[in-house]
Amino acid sequence: MIASDKTGTREEWMAARIDLLQAEKEWTRQGDELARRRQALPWVRIDKAYRFDTEDGDATLRDLFRGRSQLLVYHFMFGPDYTAGCPSCSMIADGFNGLEVHLANHDVMLWAVSRAPLAKLQAFKRRMGWTFPWASASAGDFNADFNVWFTPDQQRLGAVDYNYRREAGFAWRAGEEGGGSGAEARIAAMCGTDTATFQRDRPGMSAFALEDGVVHHTYSAYARGLDGLWGAYQWLDRAPRGRNETGVWWRRHDEYGRD
């Protein structure tokens, strides 16, 4: 039921909507300015020879551009020990799946990159019905260098630098190599692993530019910096009750109705 103080006349609604419109326009202008500032960041040359396993074989970071001058990478949480891709990343990927053809025809390649072996990624991609290209970075330092994978020692020692800040050490429960409770433990279980293993991989996105044969890193975002890429939330933010969350409600799209 909608609370009675939420109701009003059409005239009251219109007045409130016009007032809100001014704030929305300001938010749009702020978004335009943020985009401009992202594009104004200095480019950092990449000389390291990253290697990826793709459906077309072994590839370099430059190969992922596939003739375009810009590359966007979604760092999809799918570690080698996972039995399935992260459900949160999967929901985000549902939102950008199908966009890759439009971006590719506007000089931008979009890839997902994960640490799981390619065969695992391809099987999950078929299950989800996705079309975007997905590469495995299992054999190199790409995920570590872009701050989306961390070692057990980094977890224990509080040496995890994620989303541009240092995290406290992971708290293992006595006698257990994993631990964790609540939402993250539930999501970890959905990936067939424990919380500590699950948290060693993190979500993010990174942007790259290719100019005069040289690859440059231009931008990366993590955690809630990915909110704008989470398409379902953009719709929920416009729904009458908003995100309306009390816990982990989402599933991979083929799992709804199972429980």
C-alpha positions, 0 to 999 in steps of 0.5 A: 500500500502507498502511504496516504501522505504520498498521495496528492492532486495532479497539480501538486504532482506537477509542481513537485515534478517541475521542482525536481526537474531543475535538480535533475538538470543540474545532476545532468550538467554535473555528469557532463562535467565529470565525463569531461574530467575523466577524459582530461586525465593524463594517459599512462603509457603501458609497456608491460606485455600482458597476455590474454586467452581469447576464443581467437587464441593468445592475444596482447592488450593491443590485440583486444582493440581489434582495430579500434583506438579505444578499449573498455574492459569490465573486470568481471569477478570470476576467479579460477576457483569459482563454479560460476560468475559473480551474480552481481557482475552477471547482473551488470553484464546483462545490462551491457550485453548487446552494446558491444556492436554499437560501441565497436561501430563507434571506435570502441571495443568492449571486453570482459576480462576475468582470471578464470580459465577461458573454457570456464568463461565460455561455458558460463557465457553460453549459459547466460546467452551473452555476446560480448567478447570475454578474455581470460587473464589467468596467466598474467598480472593484468588483474593484479596490476589494475587492482582487481585481484589480491593474494591471501597474504595481502588480505591477511596483512591489510595490504589490499588497495582497492578503490583508491584506499587501503583496506583492513586485513580480512578477519578469518574466523577461528579455525576456518580458511574463509569466514565471512557472514551476511551478504558477501558470504551468500554471494560467495556461496552462489559462486561456489566458494568461501568469502575470502576466496571470493573477495580476492577478485573485485569488480571494476572497469578500465579504459585504454587508448591506442595512439601511434601503436602505443597503449595507454591507460586512461581511467579506472573505476571500482565499487560504487564507481560502477553504479552507472554501469549497473543498468537495473539500478538506473531503472530502479532509481526511477521506480516508485520505491527505488532500490528497496533493498533489504539484502541480496535479492538478485540472482543470475537471470536464469535462477529466478523462481528456483527457491 
